[in-house]
Amino acid sequence: MGAKPERIFLSSPHMGSAEQLFINDAFDTNWIAPVGPHLTKFEEEVAAYSGTKGAVAVTSGTAAIHLALRALGIGPGDVVFCSSFTFVASANPILYQGAKPVFIDSEPESWNMSPKALKRALEEAEKSGQLPKAIVAVNLYGQSADYDELKKICEPYQVPIVEDAAESLGATYKGKASGTFGEFGIFSFNGNKIITTSNGGMIVSDNMDALQKIRFWSTQAKDIAKYYQHSETGYNYRLSNVLAGIGRGQLMVLDDRVEARRRVFNRYQEAFSGLRGIHFMPETQHGRSTRWLTALTLDSSVITAPPEKIIEALEVQNIETRRLWKPMHRQPLYAHCDYYPHDEQTSVCDSLFASGICLPSGSNLTPSQQNKVIDALLPFFVQC
């Protein structure tokens, strides 16, 4: 039996050289606990990169969403609208606060939250007397949603937006950094993201009072006292100084990582340009995507193999691919929740899930590895 081919990952961590220097400094100075100079600097550097007044580093993007919702006063009985086409971490913090999620479909142009569906949902919520206390809008696969439209719809109702930019750090919308269009912006530094701290997240905002409160909650809500005293519920959510050091090194090469992922996308697009039945995730005119993952859909009238069969075949060759996100309104956990499709006849995110796959897209994916992925896919695709 021959040796198993090398594993080609969907999106593996891509370490540089500066990260180790910052880690060594944390060890040399014994700043190991979840406080320290690298943590402070990392927050300042992310705020500067995004163009916000402040930032708070926490253990995950999920924790960041949770703290943002709490800062907005979300509690039991409240309603929060959320993108349906996303990972479950976008929605679960709504449950943490005892609130009720209502899910909103995507638009075909960006795959992000549909302004058309959001408008209908808000109109019906107003009639029923239960407007949402917040909206969690997710930036899918590295591309910002259409925030001018979303904010224009929300403003008459005075409903704040939490921008889940976990997948879109480094993207722009109309020349402005992703993560800066809501009351709070959320980034993730999970191992599969564009830059990583192995695990971690960040909240950015111009609301410095809210960020101060979030920082307080993230460190177990310890009162100012000569002993351990707690007047509010807190969480063990603070990022460590060591991991912040990794983040500082990663942030230095963020723009390079974005360009590398865009090159990966362009190579796929060029390789499949002469083939029918393949539709890549569109890049809207209002923004620039990071192409965190190369995502595409397959026309079943041309490509008869379903996504699951293609994924299984590539796995035999030790190539990791994934289905697109299964919508939240299709998850057993959220099957009881209301859902607003793009229009009466069209559920965009259901169609995307049924026909879409994500290809290996890491910034450290070599051309040789990518050629193996392309060669493995070609037998399933029909040439014009």
N, C-alpha and C positions, 0 to 999 in steps of 0.2 A: 504494500500500500504506500502510495506517494505521500510526501509531506503535505500537510494542509497549507493552502496558500495564506499569505499574510492577511491579517484582518484589516479591512478598510472600513473605518468608522464613519458614522453619519456626521459627527462634529466633535472631534476630540480636542482636549486642551492644547493650546499652542504657547509654550513657554519661551521666553527670551532670556537675556542675560542679566538684566537689571533686577529682576525679581529676587534672585539669590542674594544680591548685595543688600537689599532691604531686609530680607529674612535674617541674614547674618547680623545686621545691625540690631535687629530686635533681640536676637539671642545674646549678642555681646553686651547689650545694655540691660538685659533681663526684663524687657518690656514684653512679657508674654500674655499678660491678662488682657481682658477686653477694654483696655484704655491704653493711651500712649501716643507718642508723637506721630507715628505713621497713620494711626487712625484719624487724628485731627487733620493731617496733611492730605490724606486720601479724600476726605470729605471736602476740603477746600478745593482740591484739584478737580474733582467731579463737578462741583458747583461752578467753578470757573469754566470748565469745558462746556457745560450745558448752558451757561449764561444765566444761572439762577442765583439768588442771594444766599442760599444755604443748602446743606445736605446733611443727612443722618445715615450712617452706615449700620446695617443690621445683618442678621444671620441669613436672610433669604429674601427673595422678592415677595414671597407669600407673607412673611412677617411685615414687610413694608406696606403691602396693601392692607393688612389687618390694622396696623397703626394709623394709616391714613383714614380708614373708615371710622375708627374710634375718634380721631381728631375732628371728624365732621359730625360727630354726635350720633352716629348710627347705633341703634339699639333695638331691643326686642319689639317686634311688631312693625318696624319700618320696612319699606320696600326699597330695593336697590336694583336698578337696571344694569345689565352686564352683557357684553358680547357673548353670543352663544358659541361662536367658532373660536375656541381657545383651549388651552390646557386648564385642567380643573383648579389649579392654584389661583386662577383669576377669580373664581367664584366662591371657593371654600371660605375665605375670610368673611364673606357676607353671613354665612352660617355661624361663624365664630361669635359674631355680634348679635346673634338671635334674630337677624333680619331675614326677609324673604326675597330671593332673587327672582327677577323677571328677565327673560333672555330675549335679546335683539339679534336679528339676522344680519348677515353681511350684504354688502353691495358688490355687484360684479366687477366694478372698475378697480377696486383696491383689495377686495376680500375682507375689508374691515367693516366696522359697524355701519349699517345702512341708515343714512339720514332719513330716508323715506319711511322705514320701519320705526325709527325712533320717534319721528313726528307723530305717527299714528298712535304709538304707545302712550306718548305724553298726553295727547288729546283725550284718549280714553281714560287715562289715569285721572286727569282733571275732572272729567265728568263723574267718575266714581268717588271722587273726594279723597283719593290716596295717591298723591304725587310721590315719586321717588325722592328719597333724601339725598341720593347721589347716583352717579352713573359711572361704571367702570368700563372704559373704552380701551380695547386692546389693539396694539399695533402688531399685526401678524407678519411673521417671517421676515422682520426687518424693515417693514414699511409703515409709515405713519398713516393714521386715519385722516379723513378730511375734516380737520378741526374747525375751520371757518364755518362750515356747514353745521357741524354738530353743535358748536357753541351758539350759533345764531338760533338754532332750534331750542336750546336749553335756556337761554337767557330770559325769555319772557316768564318762564316758570321758576327762575332763580334756583335751578338745580346744578350743583357743582359737579365737575368731572374729575375723576381720578384716572390719570393716563397711565395705563399699564404698558410701559415701554420696555418690558423685560427683554424683548427680542430685538429692540430697535435702537440701542445705544449706538450713536455714530450716524444715524439717519438724520435727514432734515425734512422739514415741511415748509415750503415757501421761504427757504433760506435760513430758517430758525431750527435750533436743535430739537430733536425728538425728546419727549419727556417734559416739555416746558409749556404745554398748552392747557393743562388742567390746574385745579387748585393744588394738586400734588402730582408729581411724576414718579414712576417706579422703575427702577432698573434691577436686573438680575445678574449675578456673577456666578451662576451655577457652572459646573464643569463643561457643559456643552454650549455655553454662550460665546459671543464674539471675544470678550475678554472674561477672565475668570479669577476668582479668589478661592477656588475649589468649591466653596459654598458661600453665598453672601448676597446681599441686596443693598439698595440705596433708595432713600426718599429725597427728592429735591423739591424745593418750593421757594417762593418769594415771601411766604408767611413765616417770618422768623419766630413769632410767638408760638405758633403751632409746632414748629420744628423743635423748639425748646421743650415743649410738653411731650412730644414724641420721644425725644432723647431721654427724658425723665422716665417715661413708661418703659422704655427699652432696657433700662438698668434696674428693674424690679421696683421702680417707683419708691426709692428710698428718700424719706423726708430729710431735710437738713436738721440734724440732731446729733448729740454726742453718743448716740446708741442707735441700734437698728429700729427704726420706727417707720411704719407704713400706713398712710391714710387712704391710699388708692391701690387698686389692683395693678400690678406691673408684670413684666415679662422678662425672661432671660434672652433678650433678642439682640444684644449688642455684638457687633463684629469684633473679632480680636485684633490686637495690634499686629500680630504676625500675619494674619490673612490680609489685613490692610496693606502691609508691605508688599505682598504679592500683587494686590490690586494697583498699587502705585506703579510698579514695573510694567504691568499689563497696559495701564492707561497710556503710558508713554508711546506704545506702538498701536494704539487703537485705530488710528486712521490707516495705517499700513495693513492691519487685519481686515478692515472693511474693503480696501482695494483688492486684497487677495481673494476675498469671497466673491467680489464682483467679477474678477477674472475667471474664477471657477464657473460662475453662472454663464459668462460669455462663451466659454469653451463648450459647455453643454449645448447652448443655443446654436452655436455654429455647427456642432456635430450632428444635430438633429434637424437642421434647417431644411433639408431636402425631403423630409419625411412627413407624411400626413398623420393626423389624429393626435398630435401632441400640442398642448397649449400651456405655455409657461405662465406663471403668475405675472400679471401685468404690472408694470411700473407706471404710476400715475404721473401726470404732468406737473402736479403740485408738489412733488417731493422727490427725494433721492433715497432709494432703499439701500440697506446694507447687504441685501441678499444673504441674510443670516443662513437660511437654507434655500437651496434651489428646489422650488416646489412647482409641480406641473400637474395638469389633468390630462386624462386619456379619453379620447372619443371612442366609446364602445362600438360604434358602427364601423369603425376602421380597425381598432386594436381590440380584438376579441378577448384577450387574456385579461382577467380582472386584476386590479392592483394587488390583491393578496397573493395571487399565483406568481406574479412577477417578483414580489418581495421574497417569497419562499424560494424561488429559483436563484435569486442573487445571494440569499443566505447560504445556499449550498456552496457557493463560490467564496464564502466568508466576506461578503459585502453587506454592510448594514444599510438598509433603507427603511423607511417608515411610511405608514399611511398618514394623510393629513389628519388634523385634529378631528376627533369624533365630537360633534356639537354637544354642548352641555344639555340642551333640551332632550337629547337622545340618551343621556346617561341615566342609569337606574336611580342614582342618588337624587337626580333633579327631574325625574319624569313627571312629577306632580306640578311643576312650575309652569307659569304662563310663558308663551313664546310668541313673538311677533315676526312673521316672515317678511321678506323684502316687499312682496305684494301678495295679493290673494292667491295667485296661481304659482308663485315661485318662492321656494326656500333655497336660497343661494348656498348656504353652508351645508345643507344636506346633499346637494349636487356635488359640491366640492369634495366632501368626505367620500362619496360613493365612487368618485373617479380619480382621486388624486394620490400622488406619492411624493415623498421628499427624497432627494438623492444626496449622497455624501458631498459635503459642502465646506469642510473645514479649511481654514486658512493655511494649514500645513499639508493639505492634500497635494501630492505631487502630480505633475502631468502624466507620469507613467501610471499611477494609481487611478487617475481619472479615466485614462484610456481603457483600463480594465473594466471600469464601470460601464463605459460607453459600449464596449464590445459585448458585455454581458446583456445589455438592454437591446441591442440592435436586432436580435432574432425575433423579438416581440413586436417590432415596429414595421409598418408597411411602407415600402418606398414608392414614391410617386412615379 
